[in-house]
Amino acid sequence: MLLASMKQVVFGYGDVPHLEEANIEIHTGEFVAVTGPNGAAKSTLLKLTLGLLRPWSGEVYLSRKSTGGSKLVVGYVPQQIASFNGGFPSTVLEFVRSGRHAIGSWLRRLKPEDHALTEQALKQVGMWDLRHRRIGELSGGQKQRACIARALVQQPDLLMLDEPATGMDQQSRSSFYAFLNRLVKEHGKTVVMVTHELSEVQPYLDRMISLERKEDGRWRCCTTTSCSGHFMPVG
């Protein structure tokens, strides 16, 4: 099932176009990486897909329904979301648990299922032992994992992650990528992730979207490449 797509999308900041010829399709049950050099509009590509930015021209589509026919649930963790200050009052447990309110009324009383899903999400990102710590006291990488857990607790159909492994060591990154792969392969979720760690994540990917610079300095979105363990080098 087609979840999201772009057709001939052009977008820029000010009067300068940054992204051109963006043609992509995201389907159910895919693990897709978005890659490219620094400044290559990778974050912009995610925001356009989610409707957080409006293209100058072209078409952007985001499905309203999941494969089961229910409302599509999207989990989005932007880059630098983990920049909480030291006075942020919430504990890790409270912060992640608040994600359960995001899928319903803030006034509803949380059920045992909500607490169980919160525990599961925290354990999946290795943050259960730190659940009673204040968010503002955590390291940058720990804050990032708490934000990912909050997205996971919403049980998203589509998970959009902008460099989620920032601050993680190599072992933690490998475990995290394997976990995302299980979400896709065993639970039918769809993951789109901006990353610079292509060599580490490529064994788990289905496809790759690369952004490359044109001769005039603008960025274009390359045709997605079928991965299946076989990658062309990204220049």
Contacts in CASP RR format, 6 or more apart in sequence:
PFRMAT RR
TARGET T0000
AUTHOR 0000-0000-0000
METHOD contacts of the structure
MODEL  1
MLLASMKQVVFGYGDVPHLEEANIEIHTGEFVAVTGPNGAAKSTLLKLTL
GLLRPWSGEVYLSRKSTGGSKLVVGYVPQQIASFNGGFPSTVLEFVRSGR
HAIGSWLRRLKPEDHALTEQALKQVGMWDLRHRRIGELSGGQKQRACIAR
ALVQQPDLLMLDEPATGMDQQSRSSFYAFLNRLVKEHGKTVVMVTHELSE
VQPYLDRMISLERKEDGRWRCCTTTSCSGHFMPVG
1 27 0 8 1.000
1 28 0 8 1.000
1 63 0 8 1.000
1 67 0 8 1.000
2 25 0 8 1.000
2 26 0 8 1.000
2 27 0 8 1.000
2 61 0 8 1.000
2 63 0 8 1.000
3 26 0 8 1.000
3 27 0 8 1.000
3 28 0 8 1.000
3 62 0 8 1.000
3 63 0 8 1.000
3 72 0 8 1.000
3 157 0 8 1.000
3 158 0 8 1.000
3 190 0 8 1.000
4 24 0 8 1.000
4 25 0 8 1.000
4 26 0 8 1.000
4 49 0 8 1.000
4 60 0 8 1.000
4 61 0 8 1.000
4 62 0 8 1.000
4 63 0 8 1.000
4 158 0 8 1.000
5 24 0 8 1.000
5 25 0 8 1.000
5 26 0 8 1.000
5 59 0 8 1.000
5 60 0 8 1.000
5 61 0 8 1.000
6 22 0 8 1.000
6 23 0 8 1.000
6 24 0 8 1.000
6 48 0 8 1.000
6 49 0 8 1.000
6 55 0 8 1.000
6 58 0 8 1.000
6 59 0 8 1.000
6 60 0 8 1.000
6 61 0 8 1.000
6 221 0 8 1.000
7 23 0 8 1.000
7 58 0 8 1.000
7 59 0 8 1.000
8 21 0 8 1.000
8 22 0 8 1.000
8 23 0 8 1.000
8 57 0 8 1.000
8 58 0 8 1.000
8 59 0 8 1.000
9 19 0 8 1.000
9 22 0 8 1.000
9 23 0 8 1.000
9 48 0 8 1.000
9 55 0 8 1.000
9 57 0 8 1.000
9 58 0 8 1.000
9 59 0 8 1.000
9 60 0 8 1.000
9 221 0 8 1.000
10 17 0 8 1.000
10 19 0 8 1.000
10 20 0 8 1.000
10 21 0 8 1.000
10 22 0 8 1.000
10 55 0 8 1.000
10 56 0 8 1.000
10 57 0 8 1.000
10 58 0 8 1.000
11 17 0 8 1.000
11 18 0 8 1.000
11 19 0 8 1.000
11 22 0 8 1.000
11 41 0 8 1.000
11 44 0 8 1.000
11 48 0 8 1.000
11 53 0 8 1.000
11 55 0 8 1.000
11 56 0 8 1.000
12 18 0 8 1.000
12 19 0 8 1.000
12 44 0 8 1.000
12 56 0 8 1.000
17 56 0 8 1.000
17 218 0 8 1.000
18 41 0 8 1.000
18 44 0 8 1.000
18 218 0 8 1.000
18 219 0 8 1.000
19 41 0 8 1.000
19 44 0 8 1.000
19 45 0 8 1.000
19 48 0 8 1.000
19 211 0 8 1.000
19 218 0 8 1.000
19 219 0 8 1.000
19 220 0 8 1.000
19 221 0 8 1.000
20 214 0 8 1.000
20 218 0 8 1.000
20 219 0 8 1.000
20 220 0 8 1.000
21 220 0 8 1.000
21 221 0 8 1.000
22 45 0 8 1.000
22 48 0 8 1.000
22 55 0 8 1.000
22 220 0 8 1.000
22 221 0 8 1.000
23 221 0 8 1.000
23 223 0 8 1.000
24 45 0 8 1.000
24 49 0 8 1.000
24 209 0 8 1.000
24 221 0 8 1.000
24 224 0 8 1.000
25 224 0 8 1.000
26 32 0 8 1.000
26 49 0 8 1.000
26 158 0 8 1.000
26 190 0 8 1.000
26 192 0 8 1.000
27 190 0 8 1.000
28 67 0 8 1.000
28 157 0 8 1.000
28 188 0 8 1.000
28 190 0 8 1.000
29 184 0 8 1.000
29 188 0 8 1.000
29 189 0 8 1.000
29 190 0 8 1.000
29 206 0 8 1.000
30 184 0 8 1.000
30 190 0 8 1.000
30 191 0 8 1.000
30 206 0 8 1.000
30 207 0 8 1.000
31 180 0 8 1.000
31 181 0 8 1.000
31 184 0 8 1.000
31 190 0 8 1.000
31 191 0 8 1.000
31 193 0 8 1.000
31 204 0 8 1.000
31 205 0 8 1.000
31 206 0 8 1.000
31 207 0 8 1.000
32 190 0 8 1.000
32 191 0 8 1.000
32 192 0 8 1.000
32 193 0 8 1.000
32 205 0 8 1.000
32 206 0 8 1.000
32 207 0 8 1.000
32 208 0 8 1.000
32 209 0 8 1.000
32 224 0 8 1.000
33 193 0 8 1.000
33 194 0 8 1.000
33 195 0 8 1.000
33 198 0 8 1.000
33 201 0 8 1.000
33 202 0 8 1.000
33 205 0 8 1.000
33 207 0 8 1.000
33 208 0 8 1.000
33 209 0 8 1.000
34 42 0 8 1.000
34 45 0 8 1.000
34 46 0 8 1.000
34 192 0 8 1.000
34 193 0 8 1.000
34 194 0 8 1.000
34 195 0 8 1.000
34 208 0 8 1.000
34 209 0 8 1.000
34 210 0 8 1.000
34 211 0 8 1.000
35 42 0 8 1.000
35 194 0 8 1.000
35 195 0 8 1.000
35 196 0 8 1.000
35 198 0 8 1.000
35 208 0 8 1.000
35 209 0 8 1.000
35 210 0 8 1.000
35 211 0 8 1.000
35 234 0 8 1.000
36 42 0 8 1.000
36 196 0 8 1.000
36 210 0 8 1.000
36 211 0 8 1.000
36 212 0 8 1.000
36 234 0 8 1.000
37 211 0 8 1.000
37 213 0 8 1.000
39 219 0 8 1.000
40 211 0 8 1.000
40 212 0 8 1.000
40 213 0 8 1.000
40 219 0 8 1.000
41 211 0 8 1.000
41 219 0 8 1.000
42 162 0 8 1.000
42 194 0 8 1.000
42 211 0 8 1.000
43 78 0 8 1.000
43 79 0 8 1.000
43 162 0 8 1.000
43 194 0 8 1.000
44 53 0 8 1.000
45 194 0 8 1.000
45 209 0 8 1.000
45 211 0 8 1.000
45 221 0 8 1.000
46 76 0 8 1.000
46 78 0 8 1.000
46 160 0 8 1.000
46 162 0 8 1.000
46 192 0 8 1.000
46 194 0 8 1.000
47 53 0 8 1.000
47 78 0 8 1.000
48 55 0 8 1.000
48 60 0 8 1.000
49 60 0 8 1.000
49 62 0 8 1.000
49 160 0 8 1.000
49 192 0 8 1.000
50 62 0 8 1.000
50 74 0 8 1.000
50 76 0 8 1.000
50 160 0 8 1.000
51 60 0 8 1.000
51 62 0 8 1.000
62 72 0 8 1.000
62 74 0 8 1.000
63 72 0 8 1.000
64 71 0 8 1.000
64 72 0 8 1.000
65 71 0 8 1.000
65 72 0 8 1.000
66 72 0 8 1.000
66 73 0 8 1.000
66 157 0 8 1.000
67 157 0 8 1.000
72 157 0 8 1.000
72 158 0 8 1.000
73 103 0 8 1.000
73 154 0 8 1.000
73 155 0 8 1.000
73 156 0 8 1.000
73 157 0 8 1.000
73 158 0 8 1.000
74 156 0 8 1.000
74 157 0 8 1.000
74 158 0 8 1.000
74 159 0 8 1.000
74 160 0 8 1.000
75 151 0 8 1.000
75 154 0 8 1.000
75 156 0 8 1.000
75 158 0 8 1.000
75 159 0 8 1.000
75 160 0 8 1.000
76 151 0 8 1.000
76 159 0 8 1.000
76 160 0 8 1.000
76 161 0 8 1.000
77 144 0 8 1.000
77 147 0 8 1.000
77 148 0 8 1.000
77 151 0 8 1.000
77 160 0 8 1.000
77 161 0 8 1.000
77 162 0 8 1.000
77 164 0 8 1.000
78 162 0 8 1.000
79 162 0 8 1.000
79 163 0 8 1.000
79 166 0 8 1.000
79 194 0 8 1.000
81 144 0 8 1.000
81 147 0 8 1.000
82 140 0 8 1.000
82 141 0 8 1.000
82 143 0 8 1.000
82 144 0 8 1.000
82 146 0 8 1.000
82 147 0 8 1.000
83 143 0 8 1.000
84 135 0 8 1.000
84 136 0 8 1.000
84 138 0 8 1.000
84 143 0 8 1.000
85 136 0 8 1.000
86 134 0 8 1.000
86 136 0 8 1.000
86 137 0 8 1.000
87 134 0 8 1.000
87 136 0 8 1.000
88 134 0 8 1.000
88 135 0 8 1.000
88 136 0 8 1.000
89 134 0 8 1.000
90 98 0 8 1.000
90 134 0 8 1.000
90 135 0 8 1.000
91 131 0 8 1.000
91 132 0 8 1.000
91 133 0 8 1.000
91 134 0 8 1.000
91 135 0 8 1.000
92 122 0 8 1.000
92 127 0 8 1.000
92 130 0 8 1.000
92 131 0 8 1.000
92 132 0 8 1.000
92 133 0 8 1.000
92 134 0 8 1.000
92 135 0 8 1.000
92 138 0 8 1.000
92 146 0 8 1.000
93 118 0 8 1.000
93 122 0 8 1.000
93 131 0 8 1.000
93 132 0 8 1.000
95 135 0 8 1.000
95 146 0 8 1.000
95 150 0 8 1.000
96 118 0 8 1.000
96 121 0 8 1.000
96 122 0 8 1.000
96 127 0 8 1.000
96 131 0 8 1.000
96 146 0 8 1.000
96 149 0 8 1.000
96 150 0 8 1.000
96 153 0 8 1.000
97 110 0 8 1.000
97 114 0 8 1.000
97 115 0 8 1.000
97 118 0 8 1.000
97 153 0 8 1.000
98 150 0 8 1.000
99 150 0 8 1.000
99 153 0 8 1.000
99 154 0 8 1.000
100 110 0 8 1.000
100 114 0 8 1.000
100 117 0 8 1.000
100 118 0 8 1.000
100 153 0 8 1.000
100 154 0 8 1.000
101 108 0 8 1.000
101 110 0 8 1.000
102 154 0 8 1.000
103 154 0 8 1.000
103 155 0 8 1.000
117 153 0 8 1.000
117 155 0 8 1.000
118 149 0 8 1.000
118 153 0 8 1.000
119 128 0 8 1.000
120 153 0 8 1.000
121 149 0 8 1.000
121 150 0 8 1.000
121 152 0 8 1.000
121 153 0 8 1.000
122 128 0 8 1.000
122 131 0 8 1.000
122 149 0 8 1.000
124 149 0 8 1.000
124 152 0 8 1.000
124 179 0 8 1.000
125 145 0 8 1.000
125 146 0 8 1.000
125 148 0 8 1.000
125 149 0 8 1.000
125 152 0 8 1.000
125 176 0 8 1.000
126 145 0 8 1.000
127 142 0 8 1.000
127 145 0 8 1.000
127 146 0 8 1.000
127 149 0 8 1.000
130 138 0 8 1.000
130 142 0 8 1.000
135 143 0 8 1.000
135 146 0 8 1.000
136 143 0 8 1.000
138 146 0 8 1.000
139 167 0 8 1.000
140 166 0 8 1.000
140 167 0 8 1.000
141 166 0 8 1.000
141 167 0 8 1.000
141 168 0 8 1.000
144 164 0 8 1.000
144 165 0 8 1.000
144 166 0 8 1.000
144 167 0 8 1.000
144 168 0 8 1.000
145 168 0 8 1.000
148 161 0 8 1.000
148 164 0 8 1.000
151 159 0 8 1.000
151 161 0 8 1.000
152 159 0 8 1.000
156 189 0 8 1.000
157 189 0 8 1.000
157 190 0 8 1.000
158 189 0 8 1.000
158 190 0 8 1.000
158 191 0 8 1.000
158 192 0 8 1.000
159 180 0 8 1.000
159 183 0 8 1.000
159 189 0 8 1.000
159 190 0 8 1.000
159 191 0 8 1.000
159 192 0 8 1.000
160 192 0 8 1.000
160 193 0 8 1.000
161 191 0 8 1.000
161 192 0 8 1.000
161 193 0 8 1.000
161 194 0 8 1.000
162 193 0 8 1.000
162 194 0 8 1.000
163 194 0 8 1.000
163 195 0 8 1.000
163 196 0 8 1.000
164 176 0 8 1.000
164 193 0 8 1.000
165 172 0 8 1.000
165 173 0 8 1.000
165 176 0 8 1.000
165 177 0 8 1.000
165 195 0 8 1.000
165 197 0 8 1.000
168 176 0 8 1.000
170 200 0 8 1.000
173 197 0 8 1.000
173 200 0 8 1.000
173 201 0 8 1.000
174 200 0 8 1.000
177 200 0 8 1.000
177 201 0 8 1.000
177 204 0 8 1.000
178 204 0 8 1.000
180 191 0 8 1.000
180 193 0 8 1.000
180 204 0 8 1.000
181 204 0 8 1.000
183 189 0 8 1.000
183 191 0 8 1.000
184 190 0 8 1.000
184 191 0 8 1.000
184 206 0 8 1.000
193 201 0 8 1.000
195 201 0 8 1.000
198 208 0 8 1.000
198 231 0 8 1.000
198 234 0 8 1.000
202 208 0 8 1.000
202 227 0 8 1.000
202 229 0 8 1.000
202 231 0 8 1.000
203 229 0 8 1.000
205 227 0 8 1.000
205 229 0 8 1.000
206 226 0 8 1.000
206 227 0 8 1.000
206 228 0 8 1.000
207 224 0 8 1.000
207 225 0 8 1.000
207 226 0 8 1.000
207 227 0 8 1.000
208 224 0 8 1.000
208 225 0 8 1.000
208 227 0 8 1.000
208 231 0 8 1.000
208 234 0 8 1.000
209 221 0 8 1.000
209 222 0 8 1.000
209 224 0 8 1.000
210 222 0 8 1.000
210 225 0 8 1.000
210 234 0 8 1.000
211 219 0 8 1.000
211 220 0 8 1.000
211 221 0 8 1.000
211 222 0 8 1.000
212 219 0 8 1.000
212 220 0 8 1.000
212 222 0 8 1.000
212 234 0 8 1.000
212 235 0 8 1.000
213 219 0 8 1.000
214 220 0 8 1.000
225 231 0 8 1.000
225 232 0 8 1.000
END
